Amino acid sequence: MFLTQVKKFPKKEWWRYALGFVIIALSYGLGQIPLILAWIEKIGLEGMQNTPQRDLIRILDDNSTLFFSLLIFVFVLFGILIVLQIHSQSFKQLVTGRNSISWKRILFSFLLLTVFIVISTIIDYVMNPQDFVWNFQLQPFIILLAIAVVLLPIQTSVEEFVFRGYLMQGLASVTNTRWVPLIFSALIFGAMHFSNPEVDELGIYAKVFYIGTGLFLGILTLMDDGMELALGFHAANNLITALLVTANYTVIQTPAILKYTVKPEPGLSVIVPLLVLYPVLLFIFAKKYKWTNWKGRLLGYL
């Protein structure tokens, strides 16, 4: 089992997890150095010091900003691999409770969400064309495609490795519960996104959305005995959205096919995913993979 296997880990003392998160944080900091150097190259050290933090992200062109922002997670990935050595833990044990990683699950989840995003975007564009402008330019889009296909899956996977993997397993090891890892990983995942510009636009609704998404991904992981479905979902959400639609209020701008020009309705932006999409996906996954014992898997003890 994904969480119960922590009982068999040879090195699971709490201080190892504390040290592990320090290493992950340091690797994140190191990963920001190329981005900072790119800013200095662009506007100089004095220019950086005089530029508000939220404006720094707009200094480079969209593709360059995306590249350097995603490059950070390559550093974090190497940090995670180092952390696994501290626990004498295999990469497979971080990802799943199965005998091997289920690539079919990752692909199914990825394709399922991709279909939803594409169809819903087309419907929205047809019904509300005034809300979009055609943003497609061949050369920037090809560069975007190359960056996104290579680096975005790394970014989304690293976030899953940290929150649905290392954090949930660490909390399970310390508390011997399932509900504590589920709840607290969702809260911390949400809090890590609170500095995004979307929170300024949508306020409390964006915070509820991020925490709710973390809870959804945690449920997927615990019910399916591994994070494969969460990996596929997260990759499709970030990759397909980055290619299809961009907006002024999002944390990362991209030369996507379409640009959303109006401020989204806060209530709808939360209600549709949390109360419609996520329950539908849970129903589909539960039927396909024959999930049972929801209470025990989500709220029980190890």
Buried (B, 14 or more C-beta within 10 A) or exposed (E): BBBBBBEEBEEBEEEBBEBBBEBBEBBBEBBBEBBEEBBEEBBEEEEBEEBEEEEBBEBBBBBBBBBBBBBBBBBBBBBBEBBBEBBEBEEEBBBBBBEEBBEEBBEBBBEBBBEBBBEEBEEBBEEEEEBBEEBEEEEBBEBBBEBBEEBBBBBBBBBBBBBBBBBBBBBBBBBBBBBBBBBBBBBBBBEBBEEBBBBEBBEEBBBBBBBBBBBBBBBBBBBBBBBBBBBBBBBBBBBBBBBBBBBEBBEBBBBBBBBBEEEBEBEEBBBBBBEEBBEEBBEEBBEEBEBEEEEEBBBEEB
